[in-house]
Amino acid sequence: MRPNPNLFVDWDYLPAFTPSSANSTYIQSSTEADIGLSYLIERGKKRQARLKAAKDATAVTISTVADNERTLTFQWPPNT
C-alpha cells in the first residue's frame, strides 16, 4: 500500500526525421540523456487518509455487489 518508486529515462535531440544526421558524432555531441529515480514521501498522515479512502471504496463496492445479488435473487424466475 505504499507508492512505487518511478524510474525515468529521457533522451533529447534525437534526429527522428533525418536519419542521415544520426551519425555517431552527432549523437555524442548534440544529444542529451537523463536518468532519474523518484519516490513520493507522504507527509501529514496522507497515507492513512489514502488507506481509509481505499477501504471505504471497497466497502461501497461490496455493498453494491450484495445489493445486485439480492435484486437478482428476487427477480428469479423471470416473468414470462
N, C-alpha and C positions, 0 to 999 in steps of 0.2 A: 504494500500500500504506500510505498514511497515513490517519488518521481524518479524516472530513469535519467541517467546522465546522457547528454547529447554529444555525439562526435560529429564534427562537420569538416568537410574538405572543400576548398574553393580554389579554382584555377582560372585566373582572369587573363584577358587579352589573347585568347587562342584564336588563330585565324580560321574560323569555321567556314567562311565562304570563299576563301582564296587559298586552296591547298598548295599552290606553288610557293607561297611565302612561309610554309610550315617547315622550313629547314631547321637544323639543329641550332644554328647561330641565333635565329630569331627567337626560338623557344627558350634558349639560355639567357638571352639579354633583354627580351622585351616582355616576357610573361611573368606572372606573379602567382605564387601558390601560398595558400594559407591552410593550416590545420589547427583545429581547436577542440577543446573539450569544455562543456559547461554542465553545471549541476545546480539545480534550484534548491536554495536553502530557505526553508519556510520558517517564518518567524511569526510571533503573535498568535500562537495557537491555531494557525491556518490549517495544519494537518488534521487536528481534531475536528475542526469545522467541516473539512472536506470529507472526513471519515463519517461524520454524523449525517451529512447530506447523502452520501452513498448508501448508508444503512436505511435512511428514510425512503430513498428512491426504491430500494429493494423491497421494503415493506409495502409500498404502494403497488408495486408490480405483483407481489404475492397476493395482495387483496384483490387486484383486478383479475388475476387468473382464477382465484377462488370464486369470484362473482360470476365470471363467464362460465365456469363449470356448473355452478348452481343454476344459471339460466338455461344452459343446455339440458340439464337433468330434468327440469320442469317442463321443457318443451318436447320431451320424448314421450311417447311416439309422436311423430309429426301428424298434423291434421291432414286427413286425406279426403 
